[in-house]
Every structure is written in structure tokens, then in C-alpha cells.
Amino acid sequence: MNGDNMLEHTLERIAEKILRLDEASLTSLWEKYKLRMEQFDTSRDWEKSVIVFFIINAVRAKNHIFNDQILKKQKTEKSTASTRKKKPNLQLIKSI
């Protein structure tokens, strides 16, 4: 496995772990990491807090996009289903 593949594999493993985390639990930590990030210093802890803050935001953004897409799909399916259920608007023009 070359360096790029190893890096990609590592990032995908991290993403898998993050996807298992509960958004509500992450959101409860949002304020803590926001405040920590705002208190800049040159420490490794500050750097980690920035990464954690953006991971939390990434999960929230992903869930928001996911939920919006599900709602759009449901509305489209409802609209399509209701269109199919309607009787055609046919009118007898000439009787033989």
C-alpha cells in the first residue's frame, strides 16, 4: 500500500468511527470545543480542539443534508403517487 492509499484508508477508518457517533452527544460538546478553539494558543491541545469542533460541525452538516434529501425524496414520491391516483380528466366529445 503506497502512502496515498494508506492516508486514504486511514481517513476512511476515521470517517467510519465518526459515523458511529451520536449527533446529539456530539452537539452537547459543540460549545465546549467552540470556546476552546476561540482561546488560541500554540498547543497541540488547541489544534485538536479545532479538529474536534470541525468534526462536530461536519456531522451536523452531513445530517442536515441527509435529512433534507430524504424529505425532498418523500415529497416527490407523494406528489408522484397522488398524480397517479387521480382519474384522468377525460371528456366525451361526441357520442355515436
Biopython code that builds the backbone (N, CA, C, O; Angstrom):
import numpy as np
from Bio.PDB.StructureBuilder import StructureBuilder

atoms = [
    (1, "MET", "N", (0.852, -1.172, 0.000)),
    (1, "MET", "CA", (0.000, 0.000, 0.000)),
    (1, "MET", "C", (0.897, 1.234, 0.000)),
    (1, "MET", "O", (1.737, 1.397, 0.885)),
    (2, "ASN", "N", (0.714, 2.109, -1.003)),
    (2, "ASN", "CA", (1.563, 3.303, -1.040)),
    (2, "ASN", "C", (1.039, 4.367, -0.069)),
    (2, "ASN", "O", (-0.010, 4.196, 0.552)),
    (3, "GLY", "N", (1.780, 5.451, 0.047)),
    (3, "GLY", "CA", (1.462, 6.498, 1.019)),
    (3, "GLY", "C", (0.089, 7.096, 0.844)),
    (3, "GLY", "O", (-0.625, 7.306, 1.824)),
    (4, "ASP", "N", (-0.302, 7.379, -0.416)),
    (4, "ASP", "CA", (-1.623, 7.972, -0.668)),
    (4, "ASP", "C", (-2.738, 7.014, -0.288)),
    (4, "ASP", "O", (-3.734, 7.407, 0.320)),
    (5, "ASN", "N", (-2.556, 5.742, -0.657)),
    (5, "ASN", "CA", (-3.580, 4.753, -0.314)),
    (5, "ASN", "C", (-3.688, 4.565, 1.192)),
    (5, "ASN", "O", (-4.787, 4.405, 1.722)),
    (6, "MET", "N", (-2.561, 4.582, 1.876)),
    (6, "MET", "CA", (-2.572, 4.418, 3.325)),
    (6, "MET", "C", (-3.261, 5.613, 3.991)),
    (6, "MET", "O", (-4.034, 5.441, 4.933)),
    (7, "LEU", "N", (-2.983, 6.806, 3.504)),
    (7, "LEU", "CA", (-3.620, 8.002, 4.037)),
    (7, "LEU", "C", (-5.133, 7.946, 3.809)),
    (7, "LEU", "O", (-5.921, 8.222, 4.714)),
    (8, "GLU", "N", (-5.520, 7.586, 2.591)),
    (8, "GLU", "CA", (-6.945, 7.484, 2.273)),
    (8, "GLU", "C", (-7.620, 6.432, 3.155)),
    (8, "GLU", "O", (-8.716, 6.658, 3.669)),
    (9, "HIS", "N", (-6.976, 5.307, 3.323)),
    (9, "HIS", "CA", (-7.517, 4.231, 4.166)),
    (9, "HIS", "C", (-7.676, 4.710, 5.612)),
    (9, "HIS", "O", (-8.687, 4.423, 6.252)),
    (10, "THR", "N", (-6.705, 5.420, 6.114)),
    (10, "THR", "CA", (-6.767, 5.949, 7.476)),
    (10, "THR", "C", (-7.926, 6.928, 7.621)),
    (10, "THR", "O", (-8.671, 6.872, 8.599)),
    (11, "LEU", "N", (-8.078, 7.824, 6.649)),
    (11, "LEU", "CA", (-9.175, 8.799, 6.697)),
    (11, "LEU", "C", (-10.534, 8.103, 6.634)),
    (11, "LEU", "O", (-11.471, 8.510, 7.321)),
    (12, "GLU", "N", (-10.647, 7.069, 5.825)),
    (12, "GLU", "CA", (-11.910, 6.336, 5.730)),
    (12, "GLU", "C", (-12.229, 5.615, 7.037)),
    (12, "GLU", "O", (-13.389, 5.547, 7.443)),
    (13, "ARG", "N", (-11.202, 5.077, 7.696)),
    (13, "ARG", "CA", (-11.410, 4.434, 9.001)),
    (13, "ARG", "C", (-11.877, 5.465, 10.040)),
    (13, "ARG", "O", (-12.763, 5.185, 10.848)),
    (14, "ILE", "N", (-11.277, 6.644, 10.007)),
    (14, "ILE", "CA", (-11.688, 7.717, 10.919)),
    (14, "ILE", "C", (-13.147, 8.092, 10.639)),
    (14, "ILE", "O", (-13.939, 8.262, 11.566)),
    (15, "ALA", "N", (-13.492, 8.218, 9.358)),
    (15, "ALA", "CA", (-14.867, 8.568, 8.989)),
    (15, "ALA", "C", (-15.851, 7.506, 9.477)),
    (15, "ALA", "O", (-16.928, 7.836, 9.975)),
    (16, "GLU", "N", (-15.485, 6.241, 9.336)),
    (16, "GLU", "CA", (-16.353, 5.153, 9.826)),
    (16, "GLU", "C", (-16.604, 5.298, 11.324)),
    (16, "GLU", "O", (-17.733, 5.140, 11.786)),
    (17, "LYS", "N", (-15.564, 5.595, 12.070)),
    (17, "LYS", "CA", (-15.709, 5.762, 13.523)),
    (17, "LYS", "C", (-16.591, 6.968, 13.843)),
    (17, "LYS", "O", (-17.427, 6.906, 14.744)),
    (18, "ILE", "N", (-16.407, 8.044, 13.119)),
    (18, "ILE", "CA", (-17.186, 9.265, 13.354)),
    (18, "ILE", "C", (-18.661, 9.022, 13.028)),
    (18, "ILE", "O", (-19.540, 9.521, 13.730)),
    (19, "LEU", "N", (-18.935, 8.258, 11.969)),
    (19, "LEU", "CA", (-20.320, 7.976, 11.595)),
    (19, "LEU", "C", (-21.055, 7.169, 12.670)),
    (19, "LEU", "O", (-22.284, 7.201, 12.730)),
    (20, "ARG", "N", (-20.334, 6.464, 13.494)),
    (20, "ARG", "CA", (-20.954, 5.687, 14.575)),
    (20, "ARG", "C", (-21.324, 6.560, 15.776)),
    (20, "ARG", "O", (-22.058, 6.121, 16.661)),
    (21, "LEU", "N", (-20.819, 7.789, 15.805)),
    (21, "LEU", "CA", (-21.088, 8.679, 16.938)),
    (21, "LEU", "C", (-22.484, 9.290, 16.807)),
    (21, "LEU", "O", (-22.974, 9.539, 15.705)),
    (22, "ASP", "N", (-23.100, 9.522, 17.949)),
    (22, "ASP", "CA", (-24.440, 10.089, 18.012)),
    (22, "ASP", "C", (-24.365, 11.614, 17.883)),
    (22, "ASP", "O", (-23.595, 12.266, 18.588)),
    (23, "GLU", "N", (-25.173, 12.172, 16.976)),
    (23, "GLU", "CA", (-25.142, 13.625, 16.764)),
    (23, "GLU", "C", (-25.524, 14.388, 18.029)),
    (23, "GLU", "O", (-24.934, 15.428, 18.322)),
    (24, "ALA", "N", (-26.488, 13.895, 18.770)),
    (24, "ALA", "CA", (-26.910, 14.593, 19.996)),
    (24, "ALA", "C", (-25.757, 14.676, 20.997)),
    (24, "ALA", "O", (-25.552, 15.706, 21.639)),
    (25, "SER", "N", (-25.019, 13.597, 21.119)),
    (25, "SER", "CA", (-23.868, 13.609, 22.027)),
    (25, "SER", "C", (-22.796, 14.570, 21.531)),
    (25, "SER", "O", (-22.191, 15.300, 22.315)),
    (26, "LEU", "N", (-22.568, 14.561, 20.230)),
    (26, "LEU", "CA", (-21.580, 15.487, 19.661)),
    (26, "LEU", "C", (-22.013, 16.928, 19.853)),
    (26, "LEU", "O", (-21.201, 17.785, 20.201)),
    (27, "THR", "N", (-23.292, 17.198, 19.627)),
    (27, "THR", "CA", (-23.803, 18.559, 19.756)),
    (27, "THR", "C", (-23.649, 19.072, 21.178)),
    (27, "THR", "O", (-23.430, 20.265, 21.390)),
    (28, "SER", "N", (-23.760, 18.182, 22.149)),
    (28, "SER", "CA", (-23.594, 18.617, 23.542)),
    (28, "SER", "C", (-22.160, 19.081, 23.820)),
    (28, "SER", "O", (-21.919, 19.824, 24.772)),
    (29, "LEU", "N", (-21.217, 18.644, 22.992)),
    (29, "LEU", "CA", (-19.811, 19.055, 23.153)),
    (29, "LEU", "C", (-19.447, 20.279, 22.304)),
    (29, "LEU", "O", (-18.355, 20.829, 22.453)),
    (30, "TRP", "N", (-20.343, 20.703, 21.426)),
    (30, "TRP", "CA", (-20.064, 21.770, 20.468)),
    (30, "TRP", "C", (-19.590, 23.053, 21.158)),
    (30, "TRP", "O", (-18.570, 23.625, 20.776)),
    (31, "GLU", "N", (-20.323, 23.496, 22.160)),
    (31, "GLU", "CA", (-19.995, 24.756, 22.848)),
    (31, "GLU", "C", (-18.621, 24.679, 23.522)),
    (31, "GLU", "O", (-17.839, 25.629, 23.468)),
    (32, "LYS", "N", (-18.342, 23.547, 24.150)),
    (32, "LYS", "CA", (-17.051, 23.361, 24.822)),
    (32, "LYS", "C", (-15.897, 23.547, 23.836)),
    (32, "LYS", "O", (-14.939, 24.264, 24.125)),
    (33, "TYR", "N", (-15.989, 22.906, 22.679)),
    (33, "TYR", "CA", (-14.895, 22.980, 21.712)),
    (33, "TYR", "C", (-14.873, 24.311, 20.974)),
    (33, "TYR", "O", (-13.814, 24.760, 20.535)),
    (34, "LYS", "N", (-16.021, 24.938, 20.835)),
    (34, "LYS", "CA", (-16.068, 26.271, 20.230)),
    (34, "LYS", "C", (-15.305, 27.261, 21.123)),
    (34, "LYS", "O", (-14.469, 28.030, 20.648)),
    (35, "LEU", "N", (-15.612, 27.221, 22.419)),
    (35, "LEU", "CA", (-14.932, 28.118, 23.356)),
    (35, "LEU", "C", (-13.437, 27.836, 23.411)),
    (35, "LEU", "O", (-12.624, 28.760, 23.435)),
    (36, "ARG", "N", (-13.082, 26.567, 23.430)),
    (36, "ARG", "CA", (-11.662, 26.188, 23.473)),
    (36, "ARG", "C", (-10.939, 26.662, 22.222)),
    (36, "ARG", "O", (-9.809, 27.144, 22.295)),
    (37, "MET", "N", (-11.593, 26.522, 21.073)),
    (37, "MET", "CA", (-10.987, 26.937, 19.817)),
    (37, "MET", "C", (-10.779, 28.459, 19.787)),
    (37, "MET", "O", (-9.786, 28.949, 19.249)),
    (38, "GLU", "N", (-11.717, 29.183, 20.365)),
    (38, "GLU", "CA", (-11.632, 30.646, 20.369)),
    (38, "GLU", "C", (-10.503, 31.162, 21.262)),
    (38, "GLU", "O", (-10.082, 32.310, 21.119)),
    (39, "GLN", "N", (-10.014, 30.343, 22.167)),
    (39, "GLN", "CA", (-8.923, 30.735, 23.064)),
    (39, "GLN", "C", (-7.606, 30.227, 22.478)),
    (39, "GLN", "O", (-7.017, 29.257, 22.956)),
    (40, "PHE", "N", (-7.174, 30.908, 21.440)),
    (40, "PHE", "CA", (-5.992, 30.467, 20.698)),
    (40, "PHE", "C", (-4.749, 30.369, 21.568)),
    (40, "PHE", "O", (-4.469, 31.239, 22.392)),
    (41, "ASP", "N", (-4.024, 29.300, 21.362)),
    (41, "ASP", "CA", (-2.653, 29.188, 21.845)),
    (41, "ASP", "C", (-1.930, 28.234, 20.893)),
    (41, "ASP", "O", (-2.548, 27.675, 19.987)),
    (42, "THR", "N", (-0.689, 28.057, 21.086)),
    (42, "THR", "CA", (0.103, 27.269, 20.137)),
    (42, "THR", "C", (0.238, 25.804, 20.548)),
    (42, "THR", "O", (1.122, 25.098, 20.063)),
    (43, "SER", "N", (-0.626, 25.357, 21.430)),
    (43, "SER", "CA", (-0.509, 23.980, 21.934)),
    (43, "SER", "C", (-1.162, 22.954, 21.002)),
    (43, "SER", "O", (-2.000, 23.286, 20.164)),
    (44, "ARG", "N", (-0.761, 21.737, 21.175)),
    (44, "ARG", "CA", (-1.344, 20.613, 20.431)),
    (44, "ARG", "C", (-2.801, 20.416, 20.854)),
    (44, "ARG", "O", (-3.638, 20.018, 20.044)),
    (45, "ASP", "N", (-3.098, 20.694, 22.122)),
    (45, "ASP", "CA", (-4.481, 20.589, 22.597)),
    (45, "ASP", "C", (-5.400, 21.563, 21.862)),
    (45, "ASP", "O", (-6.527, 21.214, 21.509)),
    (46, "TRP", "N", (-4.919, 22.780, 21.635)),
    (46, "TRP", "CA", (-5.724, 23.746, 20.887)),
    (46, "TRP", "C", (-5.969, 23.220, 19.475)),
    (46, "TRP", "O", (-7.091, 23.295, 18.975)),
    (47, "GLU", "N", (-4.933, 22.692, 18.828)),
    (47, "GLU", "CA", (-5.077, 22.145, 17.477)),
    (47, "GLU", "C", (-6.112, 21.022, 17.449)),
    (47, "GLU", "O", (-6.942, 20.963, 16.543)),
    (48, "LYS", "N", (-6.064, 20.139, 18.433)),
    (48, "LYS", "CA", (-7.034, 19.038, 18.496)),
    (48, "LYS", "C", (-8.448, 19.577, 18.702)),
    (48, "LYS", "O", (-9.401, 19.054, 18.123)),
    (49, "SER", "N", (-8.587, 20.618, 19.522)),
    (49, "SER", "CA", (-9.921, 21.169, 19.768)),
    (49, "SER", "C", (-10.522, 21.752, 18.484)),
    (49, "SER", "O", (-11.729, 21.657, 18.262)),
    (50, "VAL", "N", (-9.685, 22.349, 17.651)),
    (50, "VAL", "CA", (-10.165, 22.876, 16.364)),
    (50, "VAL", "C", (-10.661, 21.732, 15.484)),
    (50, "VAL", "O", (-11.725, 21.832, 14.874)),
    (51, "ILE", "N", (-9.898, 20.657, 15.419)),
    (51, "ILE", "CA", (-10.278, 19.494, 14.619)),
    (51, "ILE", "C", (-11.588, 18.900, 15.140)),
    (51, "ILE", "O", (-12.481, 18.592, 14.350)),
    (52, "VAL", "N", (-11.710, 18.739, 16.452)),
    (52, "VAL", "CA", (-12.936, 18.184, 17.041)),
    (52, "VAL", "C", (-14.120, 19.087, 16.722)),
    (52, "VAL", "O", (-15.188, 18.600, 16.352)),
    (53, "PHE", "N", (-13.942, 20.393, 16.861)),
    (53, "PHE", "CA", (-15.021, 21.351, 16.566)),
    (53, "PHE", "C", (-15.512, 21.174, 15.137)),
    (53, "PHE", "O", (-16.719, 21.143, 14.893)),
    (54, "PHE", "N", (-14.592, 21.059, 14.195)),
    (54, "PHE", "CA", (-14.994, 20.923, 12.804)),
    (54, "PHE", "C", (-15.542, 19.535, 12.484)),
    (54, "PHE", "O", (-16.358, 19.399, 11.573)),
    (55, "ILE", "N", (-15.123, 18.523, 13.194)),
    (55, "ILE", "CA", (-15.724, 17.192, 13.033)),
    (55, "ILE", "C", (-17.189, 17.245, 13.470)),
    (55, "ILE", "O", (-18.068, 16.723, 12.785)),
    (56, "ILE", "N", (-17.440, 17.878, 14.614)),
    (56, "ILE", "CA", (-18.818, 18.008, 15.097)),
    (56, "ILE", "C", (-19.655, 18.748, 14.063)),
    (56, "ILE", "O", (-20.768, 18.325, 13.752)),
    (57, "ASN", "N", (-19.130, 19.851, 13.527)),
    (57, "ASN", "CA", (-19.864, 20.602, 12.511)),
    (57, "ASN", "C", (-20.067, 19.786, 11.239)),
    (57, "ASN", "O", (-21.108, 19.899, 10.592)),
    (58, "ALA", "N", (-19.097, 18.979, 10.881)),
    (58, "ALA", "CA", (-19.220, 18.147, 9.680)),
    (58, "ALA", "C", (-20.344, 17.129, 9.842)),
    (58, "ALA", "O", (-21.122, 16.913, 8.913)),
    (59, "VAL", "N", (-20.433, 16.509, 11.005)),
    (59, "VAL", "CA", (-21.504, 15.536, 11.249)),
    (59, "VAL", "C", (-22.861, 16.233, 11.214)),
    (59, "VAL", "O", (-23.816, 15.713, 10.636)),
    (60, "ARG", "N", (-22.942, 17.394, 11.825)),
    (60, "ARG", "CA", (-24.208, 18.144, 11.814)),
    (60, "ARG", "C", (-24.593, 18.540, 10.389)),
    (60, "ARG", "O", (-25.758, 18.423, 10.009)),
    (61, "ALA", "N", (-23.635, 19.003, 9.607)),
    (61, "ALA", "CA", (-23.912, 19.386, 8.220)),
    (61, "ALA", "C", (-24.331, 18.172, 7.394)),
    (61, "ALA", "O", (-25.276, 18.247, 6.610)),
    (62, "LYS", "N", (-23.629, 17.061, 7.572)),
    (62, "LYS", "CA", (-23.968, 15.828, 6.846)),
    (62, "LYS", "C", (-25.390, 15.402, 7.170)),
    (62, "LYS", "O", (-26.150, 15.051, 6.267)),
    (63, "ASN", "N", (-25.761, 15.428, 8.439)),
    (63, "ASN", "CA", (-27.107, 15.025, 8.839)),
    (63, "ASN", "C", (-28.164, 15.974, 8.297)),
    (63, "ASN", "O", (-29.245, 15.539, 7.900)),
    (64, "HIS", "N", (-27.862, 17.256, 8.278)),
    (64, "HIS", "CA", (-28.792, 18.247, 7.727)),
    (64, "HIS", "C", (-29.037, 17.987, 6.240)),
    (64, "HIS", "O", (-30.183, 17.972, 5.791)),
    (65, "ILE", "N", (-27.969, 17.786, 5.485)),
    (65, "ILE", "CA", (-28.091, 17.498, 4.053)),
    (65, "ILE", "C", (-28.853, 16.191, 3.849)),
    (65, "ILE", "O", (-29.744, 16.115, 3.003)),
    (66, "PHE", "N", (-28.506, 15.170, 4.617)),
    (66, "PHE", "CA", (-29.158, 13.864, 4.514)),
    (66, "PHE", "C", (-30.661, 13.998, 4.748)),
    (66, "PHE", "O", (-31.461, 13.497, 3.958)),
    (67, "ASN", "N", (-31.047, 14.680, 5.839)),
    (67, "ASN", "CA", (-32.465, 14.841, 6.170)),
    (67, "ASN", "C", (-33.205, 15.645, 5.118)),
    (67, "ASN", "O", (-34.337, 15.306, 4.774)),
    (68, "ASP", "N", (-32.592, 16.710, 4.595)),
    (68, "ASP", "CA", (-33.210, 17.498, 3.523)),
    (68, "ASP", "C", (-33.467, 16.640, 2.290)),
    (68, "ASP", "O", (-34.534, 16.723, 1.682)),
    (69, "GLN", "N", (-32.498, 15.824, 1.928)),
    (69, "GLN", "CA", (-32.652, 14.974, 0.743)),
    (69, "GLN", "C", (-33.750, 13.930, 0.952)),
    (69, "GLN", "O", (-34.507, 13.640, 0.025)),
    (70, "ILE", "N", (-33.846, 13.368, 2.145)),
    (70, "ILE", "CA", (-34.903, 12.398, 2.443)),
    (70, "ILE", "C", (-36.272, 13.069, 2.326)),
    (70, "ILE", "O", (-37.193, 12.505, 1.736)),
    (71, "LEU", "N", (-36.406, 14.276, 2.890)),
    (71, "LEU", "CA", (-37.679, 15.000, 2.799)),
    (71, "LEU", "C", (-38.054, 15.307, 1.356)),
    (71, "LEU", "O", (-39.210, 15.148, 0.965)),
    (72, "LYS", "N", (-37.075, 15.748, 0.559)),
    (72, "LYS", "CA", (-37.342, 16.030, -0.857)),
    (72, "LYS", "C", (-37.800, 14.773, -1.577)),
    (72, "LYS", "O", (-38.733, 14.812, -2.379)),
    (73, "LYS", "N", (-37.148, 13.668, -1.292)),
    (73, "LYS", "CA", (-37.500, 12.401, -1.934)),
    (73, "LYS", "C", (-38.915, 11.983, -1.542)),
    (73, "LYS", "O", (-39.685, 11.529, -2.389)),
    (74, "GLN", "N", (-39.262, 12.135, -0.261)),
    (74, "GLN", "CA", (-40.599, 11.773, 0.202)),
    (74, "GLN", "C", (-41.664, 12.657, -0.445)),
    (74, "GLN", "O", (-42.726, 12.170, -0.833)),
    (75, "LYS", "N", (-41.381, 13.955, -0.561)),
    (75, "LYS", "CA", (-42.337, 14.857, -1.198)),
    (75, "LYS", "C", (-42.531, 14.495, -2.664)),
    (75, "LYS", "O", (-43.653, 14.505, -3.169)),
    (76, "THR", "N", (-41.441, 14.178, -3.338)),
    (76, "THR", "CA", (-41.521, 13.794, -4.748)),
    (76, "THR", "C", (-42.326, 12.507, -4.896)),
    (76, "THR", "O", (-43.155, 12.392, -5.799)),
    (77, "GLU", "N", (-42.085, 11.544, -4.019)),
    (77, "GLU", "CA", (-42.814, 10.277, -4.076)),
    (77, "GLU", "C", (-44.291, 10.487, -3.792)),
    (77, "GLU", "O", (-45.136, 9.873, -4.443)),
    (78, "LYS", "N", (-44.623, 11.354, -2.820)),
    (78, "LYS", "CA", (-46.022, 11.655, -2.518)),
    (78, "LYS", "C", (-46.686, 12.324, -3.708)),
    (78, "LYS", "O", (-47.806, 11.979, -4.085)),
    (79, "SER", "N", (-45.989, 13.279, -4.292)),
    (79, "SER", "CA", (-46.520, 14.003, -5.442)),
    (79, "SER", "C", (-46.758, 13.057, -6.610)),
    (79, "SER", "O", (-47.797, 13.122, -7.268)),
    (80, "THR", "N", (-45.807, 12.189, -6.863)),
    (80, "THR", "CA", (-45.935, 11.221, -7.950)),
    (80, "THR", "C", (-47.075, 10.251, -7.658)),
    (80, "THR", "O", (-47.842, 9.911, -8.558)),
    (81, "ALA", "N", (-47.193, 9.808, -6.423)),
    (81, "ALA", "CA", (-48.248, 8.870, -6.044)),
    (81, "ALA", "C", (-49.614, 9.516, -6.162)),
    (81, "ALA", "O", (-50.552, 8.882, -6.646)),
    (82, "SER", "N", (-49.750, 10.762, -5.731)),
    (82, "SER", "CA", (-51.055, 11.434, -5.821)),
    (82, "SER", "C", (-51.422, 11.733, -7.267)),
    (82, "SER", "O", (-52.603, 11.729, -7.613)),
    (83, "THR", "N", (-50.442, 11.990, -8.109)),
    (83, "THR", "CA", (-50.702, 12.222, -9.524)),
    (83, "THR", "C", (-51.199, 10.939, -10.176)),
    (83, "THR", "O", (-52.095, 10.978, -11.019)),
    (84, "ARG", "N", (-50.638, 9.829, -9.804)),
    (84, "ARG", "CA", (-51.041, 8.536, -10.372)),
    (84, "ARG", "C", (-52.442, 8.139, -9.926)),
    (84, "ARG", "O", (-53.163, 7.498, -10.691)),
    (85, "LYS", "N", (-52.846, 8.496, -8.723)),
    (85, "LYS", "CA", (-54.133, 8.086, -8.181)),
    (85, "LYS", "C", (-55.298, 8.860, -8.797)),
    (85, "LYS", "O", (-56.427, 8.370, -8.794)),
    (86, "LYS", "N", (-55.049, 10.033, -9.315)),
    (86, "LYS", "CA", (-56.110, 10.842, -9.889)),
    (86, "LYS", "C", (-56.628, 10.195, -11.157)),
    (86, "LYS", "O", (-55.881, 9.613, -11.944)),
    (87, "LYS", "N", (-57.943, 10.320, -11.327)),
    (87, "LYS", "CA", (-58.531, 9.819, -12.561)),
    (87, "LYS", "C", (-58.175, 10.794, -13.668)),
    (87, "LYS", "O", (-58.071, 11.998, -13.432)),
    (88, "PRO", "N", (-57.990, 10.282, -14.863)),
    (88, "PRO", "CA", (-57.663, 11.187, -15.959)),
    (88, "PRO", "C", (-58.824, 12.140, -16.239)),
    (88, "PRO", "O", (-59.987, 11.771, -16.071)),
    (89, "ASN", "N", (-58.520, 13.318, -16.649)),
    (89, "ASN", "CA", (-59.509, 14.329, -16.954)),
    (89, "ASN", "C", (-59.964, 14.141, -18.405)),
    (89, "ASN", "O", (-59.532, 14.865, -19.301)),
    (90, "LEU", "N", (-60.834, 13.167, -18.617)),
    (90, "LEU", "CA", (-61.326, 12.854, -19.963)),
    (90, "LEU", "C", (-62.764, 13.351, -20.106)),
    (90, "LEU", "O", (-63.539, 13.373, -19.149)),
    (91, "GLN", "N", (-63.084, 13.740, -21.312)),
    (91, "GLN", "CA", (-64.416, 14.269, -21.568)),
    (91, "GLN", "C", (-64.923, 13.663, -22.870)),
    (91, "GLN", "O", (-64.201, 13.598, -23.865)),
    (92, "LEU", "N", (-66.190, 13.217, -22.846)),
    (92, "LEU", "CA", (-66.804, 12.661, -24.034)),
    (92, "LEU", "C", (-67.146, 13.818, -24.956)),
    (92, "LEU", "O", (-67.899, 14.719, -24.589)),
    (93, "ILE", "N", (-66.588, 13.783, -26.152)),
    (93, "ILE", "CA", (-66.809, 14.869, -27.086)),
    (93, "ILE", "C", (-67.988, 14.553, -28.011)),
    (93, "ILE", "O", (-68.840, 15.411, -28.245)),
    (94, "LYS", "N", (-68.037, 13.369, -28.517)),
    (94, "LYS", "CA", (-69.092, 13.013, -29.455)),
    (94, "LYS", "C", (-69.530, 11.592, -29.175)),
    (94, "LYS", "O", (-68.700, 10.688, -29.076)),
    (95, "SER", "N", (-70.794, 11.398, -29.049)),
    (95, "SER", "CA", (-71.324, 10.074, -28.791)),
    (95, "SER", "C", (-71.842, 9.496, -30.098)),
    (95, "SER", "O", (-72.443, 10.213, -30.898)),
    (96, "ILE", "N", (-71.620, 8.229, -30.318)),
    (96, "ILE", "CA", (-72.080, 7.590, -31.562)),
    (96, "ILE", "C", (-73.342, 6.823, -31.286)),
    (96, "ILE", "O", (-73.901, 6.208, -32.193)),
]
sb = StructureBuilder()
sb.init_structure("model")
sb.init_model(0)
sb.init_chain("A")
sb.init_seg("    ")
for serial, (resi, resn, name, xyz) in enumerate(atoms, 1):
    if name == "N":
        sb.init_residue(resn, " ", resi, " ")
    sb.init_atom(name, np.array(xyz, "f"), 0.0, 1.0, " ", f" {name:<3s}", serial, name[0])
structure = sb.get_structure()
